[in-house]
Amino acid sequence: MFIENMVWGIVIAGLIAVFGRVVDIYVKDKKTPWNYWIAPFSFFAFGFISSAAFGALHTALFNWPLEFNIDPFRSGSFIGYTATGIMIALVGAITHHYIKDLHLTGEKELEIEKQTTKIIDKN
């Protein structure tokens, strides 16, 4: 039960830490750290899936020595929370991949432009 109640606290603490790191990098380097894009999605997915798993496990083990109840793992809330967590993780992974490709392409073009300008200036 302790872990079940701690899940969303861990999620909030992780989100605050990531947000602080992103702001720090942005203020210090004047760059947008796109590699942190997936972190909020990962934390929310962890929150939903862990909340569902630990909640169902707590209910299933309520009368542990006498019986193990499998019904909480078939409930609508367990399936819904787990599916929501998986969908959030998928959306995060897909958008992270798309943004990474878009951002890296832009960076490569700028680097090529800088190199071309240096070559032209030398001649």
N, C-alpha and C positions, 0 to 999 in steps of 0.2 A: 504494500500500500504506500510505503514511503517513496519508492521509485515512481509509482504511478502519479503521485502528487508533485514530484519534482520535475517531471518532463517539461511542462510549459515554462517553468522557471529557467531551466537549462536553455530552452529555445530563446527566451527573451534575453538572457545573458549573452548568448551567442550573437544574436542580432545586434545588440548594443555594441559588442566588441568589434564586429565587422563594420558597423556603421562608423565607429570611431576611427578605425584603421583607414577606411576609405576617405573620410574627411581629412585625416592627417596627411595621407599621401597627396590628396588633391591640393591642399593648402601649401604643403612643402614643395612639391614638384610641379604644380600646375598641370598635372596629368590626370586623366580619368582612369582609374585602375579597373579596367574591364574584367580582369581575371577574378574579381570578387563578385561578379554578377550572379554566379550560381549559388553563392552562400545563403542568401535568404530563402531561396527555393529549397535548398537542402535542409535548412533548419526547420522550415515549416513541414516538409515531408517527414522528417524525423519526428516532429511533434505529433503529427496525426497518426503515423504508423505505431509509434511507441505508446501513445495514449491508448490506442485501440488494443494493442497486444497486452500491455500491463493491466489494463482494466479488465479484459477478458480473463487473463491469467489469475488475477486477484479473485474474481467471481468464481472461476473454476476451482480454485484451491481453497475456497471458503471453508468447506468441511473436509479438508484434505485426508486425514487418516481414514475417514469412513468412505468417502467417495470423491471421484474426480468428475465434475460436470463439464461435458463438452459443449453444451448448448450456448454458452457465451461466445464461442468461436463461430457460431452459425447465426448470430443475431444480426439484425440490420445495421445497428450502430457499429459493430466490429467491421462488417463488410464495407459499409459506407466510409468510415474513417480510413480504413486501409486503402480503399480505391481512391479516395481523395488524396492521400499521401503519395500514392503511386502516380496519379495524374499531375500533381504539383511537381514531382521529381522529373517527370517526362517533359513537361513544359519548360522547366528550368534547364534541362540538358539540351533541348532543341534550341531554345533562344540563346543559350550560352554559345553553342556551336555556331549559330548564325552570326551573332555579334562578334565572336572571335574571328571568323573568316572575314567579315566586313571590316573590322578594325585592323587586322593584320594586312589586308590588301591595301588599305589606305596608308599604313605605315611604310609598306614596301614601296609604294609609289612615291612617297615623300623622300625616302632614302635614295631611290634611283634619280629623282630630280636633283637632290643635293649633289650626288656624285657626278651627274651630267654637268651641272653648273660649275663644279670644281675643275672638271676636265676642260670645259670651254674657257674658263678664266685663265688656265695655265697656257693655253694656246693663244 
